[in-house]
Amino acid sequence: MVRIERKKGLFMYALGYPLYSAVTLIDYLLLIYTFVILAAVILSWTNPDPLNPLVRILRNLTEPVFDKVRPYIPLVGGLDLTPVAVIAVVFFIRTGVLKVLSRVAMEMSQ
């Protein structure tokens, strides 16, 4: 019985650190994506050249997500609040879901 518990503990320990690493990586990627969204919003206030490589990269990274969310978010006074909604969802994932998974991973590795 002790041997089974020991193997189970070793298995949980071995899963804890990779899970924690994956959660940390996803957290950083979502943080970077938030900055990409902010850069795209700031660029949208100006009239950038659509052929500019930076503009194309930002639009290619943000528009697919915005296009999926845009039908559910109405325009408010002519303002598109889609980026705000996406940032709010990213914030919820980072502070809610990922923090819980991080805590679970740390508990598994102890």
SVG drawing of the C-alpha trace seen along z (x, -y; Angstrom):
<svg xmlns="http://www.w3.org/2000/svg" viewBox="-26 -59 35 61">
<polyline fill="none" stroke="black" stroke-width="0.4" points="0.0,0.0 2.8,-2.4 4.5,-1.6 1.3,-2.5 1.0,-5.8 4.6,-6.5 4.2,-5.9 1.0,-8.0 2.9,-10.8 5.8,-10.6 3.3,-10.7 1.6,-13.8 5.0,-15.4 6.1,-14.7 2.8,-16.2 3.0,-19.3 6.0,-21.1 5.1,-20.6 1.6,-21.8 2.9,-24.8 5.3,-25.6 2.4,-25.3 0.2,-27.6 3.1,-30.1 3.7,-30.0 0.0,-30.5 -0.1,-33.4 2.8,-35.2 1.3,-34.6 -2.0,-36.1 -0.1,-39.1 1.7,-39.6 -1.6,-39.2 -3.1,-42.0 -0.3,-44.3 -0.9,-43.3 -4.6,-44.2 -3.6,-47.6 -1.2,-48.3 -3.9,-47.4 -6.3,-49.7 -3.9,-52.6 -3.0,-52.1 -6.7,-52.0 -7.1,-55.6 -4.7,-56.8 -5.0,-56.0 -2.0,-53.6 -0.9,-52.2 -2.7,-48.8 0.4,-47.5 2.7,-48.2 4.0,-44.9 3.5,-45.9 -0.1,-46.8 -0.7,-43.6 0.8,-41.5 -1.3,-43.2 -4.5,-42.9 -3.8,-39.2 -3.3,-38.5 -6.4,-40.4 -9.0,-40.5 -9.9,-36.7 -10.7,-37.0 -12.5,-40.3 -14.6,-38.9 -15.8,-36.1 -16.7,-38.4 -18.0,-41.4 -21.5,-40.0 -22.2,-39.8 -21.0,-43.3 -23.1,-46.2 -21.7,-49.5 -22.0,-52.1 -22.1,-55.6 -20.3,-54.5 -17.5,-52.9 -16.4,-49.3 -16.0,-47.9 -14.8,-44.5 -11.2,-45.0 -12.4,-45.9 -14.5,-42.7 -11.6,-40.6 -9.2,-42.2 -11.7,-41.6 -12.0,-37.9 -8.2,-37.6 -8.0,-39.3 -10.6,-36.8 -8.6,-33.9 -5.3,-35.2 -6.6,-36.1 -9.2,-33.4 -8.6,-30.3 -4.8,-30.3 -4.3,-31.3 -6.4,-28.3 -4.5,-26.0 -1.2,-27.4 -2.2,-26.8 -3.3,-23.2 0.0,-22.6 2.0,-23.9 -0.1,-21.7 0.6,-18.6 4.3,-19.2 4.7,-19.4"/>
</svg>
